[in-house]
């Protein structure tokens, strides 16, 4: 996304009453991703492990989309396999434990 588009989107959100901030990130750079996490403090704000897991899955989907565009220019295809919930002790706890009603 171009910087001017990002700034325009932030201005629209701010005018609608949202607090915004802008950071430029190269999703292919580990250091940039760490900087993004430090900037947003997403990990600190998430108290629920299931939500943390969902965020990580979404980030993976976005990264694959980014790489698909980048590698697609070279004729390559990128796929991601993202299974749903696999019944493990953790999944059972998430579904049937104290947080099950929230899902």
C-alpha positions as CSV (number, residue, x, y, z in Angstrom):
1,X,0.0,0.0,0.0
2,X,1.3,3.4,-0.8
3,X,2.1,5.7,2.1
4,X,-0.3,8.4,0.9
5,X,-3.1,5.8,0.8
6,X,-2.2,4.7,4.3
7,X,-2.3,8.2,5.6
8,X,-5.7,8.9,3.9
9,X,-7.2,5.7,5.4
10,X,-5.8,6.7,8.9
11,X,-7.4,10.2,8.5
12,X,-10.8,8.7,7.6
13,X,-10.6,6.4,10.7
14,X,-9.5,9.3,12.9
15,X,-12.3,11.4,11.7
16,X,-14.7,8.5,12.6
17,X,-13.3,8.6,16.2
18,X,-10.7,5.8,16.0
19,X,-7.2,6.1,17.3
20,X,-4.7,5.3,14.6
21,X,-1.0,5.0,14.0
22,X,1.0,4.1,10.9
23,X,4.0,1.9,10.6
24,X,5.7,0.6,7.4
25,X,6.5,-3.1,7.5
26,X,8.1,-5.5,5.1
27,X,6.4,-8.8,5.8
28,X,9.5,-10.6,4.5
29,X,11.6,-9.1,7.3
30,X,11.7,-10.7,10.7
31,X,13.0,-7.4,12.2
32,X,10.1,-5.5,10.7
33,X,7.6,-8.0,12.0
34,X,9.1,-7.7,15.5
35,X,9.0,-3.9,15.2
36,X,5.3,-4.2,14.3
37,X,4.5,-6.3,17.3
38,X,6.4,-3.9,19.6
39,X,4.6,-0.9,18.0
40,X,1.1,-2.4,18.4
41,X,1.7,-4.4,21.6
42,X,-0.8,-6.9,20.2
43,X,0.6,-9.8,22.2
44,X,0.3,-7.8,25.5
45,X,-3.3,-6.9,24.7
46,X,-4.4,-10.5,24.1
47,X,-5.2,-12.4,27.3
48,X,-6.9,-15.3,25.6
49,X,-4.7,-18.0,24.1
50,X,-7.4,-18.9,21.5
51,X,-7.5,-15.3,20.2
52,X,-3.7,-15.3,20.1
53,X,-3.9,-18.5,18.0
54,X,-6.5,-16.9,15.7
55,X,-4.3,-13.8,15.2
56,X,-1.3,-16.0,14.4
57,X,-3.4,-17.9,11.8
58,X,-4.6,-14.7,10.2
59,X,-1.1,-13.3,10.1
60,X,0.0,-16.5,8.3
61,X,-2.8,-16.1,5.7
62,X,-1.7,-12.5,5.1
63,X,1.9,-13.4,4.8
64,X,1.0,-16.1,2.2
65,X,-1.1,-13.6,0.3
66,X,1.9,-11.2,0.2
67,X,4.3,-13.9,-0.9
68,X,1.8,-15.2,-3.6
69,X,1.8,-11.7,-5.2
70,X,5.6,-11.4,-5.0
71,X,6.3,-14.9,-6.3
72,X,3.4,-14.9,-8.7
73,X,5.3,-12.3,-10.8
74,X,7.9,-15.0,-11.4
75,X,5.3,-17.6,-12.3
76,X,5.3,-19.4,-9.0
77,X,2.2,-20.4,-7.1
78,X,2.1,-20.3,-3.3
79,X,-0.3,-22.3,-1.1
80,X,-1.0,-22.5,2.5
81,X,-2.6,-25.3,4.4
82,X,-4.5,-24.1,7.4
83,X,-6.5,-26.8,9.1
84,X,-9.4,-26.0,11.4
85,X,-9.5,-27.2,14.9
86,X,-8.0,-30.6,15.5
87,X,-9.4,-32.3,18.6
88,X,-6.4,-32.3,21.0
89,X,-6.5,-31.9,24.8
90,X,-6.0,-28.1,24.2
91,X,-8.9,-27.9,21.7
92,X,-11.1,-29.9,24.1
93,X,-10.3,-27.4,26.8
94,X,-11.1,-24.5,24.5
95,X,-14.4,-26.0,23.3
96,X,-15.7,-27.6,26.5
97,X,-13.7,-25.8,29.3
98,X,-14.7,-22.6,31.1
99,X,-14.3,-20.5,27.9
100,X,-16.4,-22.8,25.7
101,X,-19.5,-20.7,26.1
102,X,-17.6,-17.7,24.7
103,X,-16.8,-19.4,21.4
